[in-house]
Amino acid sequence: MPRLDIDTTTMEVAARALAKFKRDYPDRLTIWVEAEDGQLDIKISSIAIHKSGESSSMCDHIYFHKTDGLMEV
């Protein structure tokens, strides 16, 4: 069985990043979240939510742990 190799601090920071992302971008749906080894900055990939069922392009966002900032890249 595969093992999840992530520490509690990274999980807590990722949870804060996702909560902030949901508040700042309510019209986007998170599809991927990742953290680099040894860093607490979180990369979030998302797509726009369209009620008409149209496909949308993916966007990446970076959550900066030290400043609690979120930026689209």
C-alpha positions as a printed NumPy array, in Angstrom:
array([[  0.   ,   0.   ,   0.   ],
       [  1.399,   3.466,  -0.902],
       [  2.338,   5.657,   2.028],
       [  1.548,   9.357,   2.3  ],
       [  4.868,  11.064,   3.022],
       [  3.935,  14.465,   4.408],
       [  4.362,  16.017,   7.819],
       [  1.738,  17.623,  10.034],
       [  3.07 ,  21.168,   9.542],
       [  2.783,  20.899,   5.767],
       [ -0.777,  19.574,   6.128],
       [ -1.724,  22.499,   8.388],
       [ -0.24 ,  25.055,   5.984],
       [ -1.982,  23.379,   3.031],
       [ -5.301,  23.54 ,   4.9  ],
       [ -4.806,  27.288,   5.517],
       [ -3.85 ,  27.775,   1.87 ],
       [ -6.984,  26.004,   0.66 ],
       [ -9.226,  27.951,   3.049],
       [ -7.747,  31.256,   1.827],
       [ -8.039,  30.107,  -1.786],
       [-11.733,  29.302,  -1.318],
       [-12.363,  32.769,   0.199],
       [-10.342,  34.673,  -2.428],
       [-11.44 ,  32.665,  -5.493],
       [-15.   ,  31.403,  -4.88 ],
       [-15.553,  30.954,  -8.626],
       [-12.696,  28.437,  -9.014],
       [-12.507,  24.72 ,  -8.252],
       [ -9.286,  23.289,  -6.793],
       [ -8.034,  20.299,  -8.755],
       [ -4.447,  19.846,  -7.523],
       [ -2.413,  20.899,  -4.47 ],
       [  1.292,  20.305,  -3.979],
       [  4.215,  21.397,  -1.816],
       [  7.909,  21.183,  -2.663],
       [ 10.071,  19.118,  -0.328],
       [ 11.431,  21.25 ,   2.491],
       [  9.215,  24.269,   1.676],
       [  5.912,  25.469,   3.072],
       [  4.775,  27.435,   0.015],
       [  1.819,  25.621,  -1.553],
       [  0.966,  25.423,  -5.268],
       [ -2.751,  25.185,  -6.067],
       [ -4.049,  24.392,  -9.554],
       [ -7.655,  25.244, -10.326],
       [-10.282,  25.608, -13.028],
       [-13.157,  28.074, -13.276],
       [-16.615,  26.889, -12.3  ],
       [-19.028,  27.446, -15.201],
       [-22.718,  26.783, -14.779],
       [-23.11 ,  26.294, -18.533],
       [-20.82 ,  23.256, -18.507],
       [-18.135,  24.914, -20.651],
       [-14.583,  23.728, -20.202],
       [-12.104,  26.21 , -18.791],
       [ -8.376,  26.611, -18.665],
       [ -6.358,  25.67 , -15.636],
       [ -4.669,  28.351, -13.526],
       [ -1.919,  27.986, -10.941],
       [ -1.734,  29.897,  -7.687],
       [  1.013,  30.025,  -5.07 ],
       [  0.27 ,  30.41 ,  -1.369],
       [  3.165,  32.039,   0.491],
       [  3.297,  30.722,   4.045],
       [  5.421,  33.526,   5.568],
       [  3.163,  36.348,   4.319],
       [ -0.161,  34.465,   4.13 ],
       [ -0.358,  35.734,   0.554],
       [ -1.933,  34.112,  -2.474],
       [ -0.894,  34.942,  -6.027],
       [ -1.988,  33.72 ,  -9.449],
       [  0.944,  32.673, -11.65 ]])
